[in-house]
Amino acid sequence: MDVKKGDTVLVIAGKDKGLRGKVLRSIPDKSQVVVEGVHRHKRHQKANAKVMQAGIITKEGPIHVSNVMVYCQACHQPTRVRREENADGDRIRVCASCGASLD
């Protein structure tokens, strides 16, 4: 999975197509990510010891990783991810369009 927590991604499919946000959490075994402000749904919260306030809260749900593309900060467009080795021999993620590092 080429998308990590903290990446900025653009939603390319679904009801939130065109929205851009930061990845809050990735779920690699299900190939899903939770993106800030995307796939929001309402949940009824009951008051308990942790949360004193009851009510309806909105939270982000997971979406499939195939519905997002990593957004490159250098070329300001969504891009595919390529893997390359740097001088130390470590594998890093780079933008397929401009070659800028995404890590």
N, C-alpha and C positions, 0 to 999 in steps of 0.2 A: 504494500500500500504506500503510495507516494505522498499522501497527505498526512501531516503531523499536527499535533496540538500547537496552537499559536500561529499557524499559517493563515494568510488571508486567501479566501477562495471566492469564486464567482459561481453562483448556481446556474447551471446551463439547461436544466430540465425540471418540470414540475410546476406547481402553482406559484412558487416563489422564484421563477426564472428571472434572471437579471439582477437579483440582489447580491450584494457583496458583504461578507462578514468574516469574523475571525473564528477559527476552529476552537471550540471550548473543550471538546473531548473526542477521542477517536476510539472506535470499538473494532479492532482488527479482526477478531474471530467472526464477526457478522458483516465485515466490510462496510461499516457505517461510520458517520461522523455527526457530531452535534455542532451546528454553526449558529453563532450569535445572531438573533433576530430572524431566523429562518425556521419554518415548520412549527410555528407557535400554536399551542393548543391550551385550552382552559382546563383547570383541575380544581375540584372542590376540596378545600383544605379544612380539616377538623382541628379545633384547638386542642393542644396537648401540652406536655411539660416543656418541650422544645419551642413550639410555636404557640404563643399565647393568643394571637389574632387568627380567628377563623375567617373564611371567605373564599372567593374564587381567585385563584392565581393563574397567571399565564407563564408557561415555560416552553423552552425549545425542545423539540423532539428530534430523534435521529433521522438522517436521510442517507441514502446509499451513496457510496463514494463515487460511483459512476455518474452521478448527477451534479458533481462539482468539478471545477478546474482550478488549479493553483494560480493565483494572481501574482505576477512578477512586479515587484516594486521598481525595478530598474527600467523596464520598457513599458510599464503601465498598461498591460493587457494580459488576459488569461493565456496560459501556456501549458504545454505538456512538460513533463519532467524527465530529464535525462540524468544518468549517473556517470560520474567521471572520477578518476583518482587525482588527488592533489599531489603536491611535491612530497608530502610525508607518507604517501601510500594509502591514505584514508579515502574511502569512497564518500563523495559528497553529491548532493542534488544540485543540478544546474538547470537554468531555463533553456528550453530547446530552441527558442527564438533568438535570444541575444547572448546566451552563454553565461549570464550572471549567476553567481552562487545564490541558492535559496536557503542555505543553512546558516 
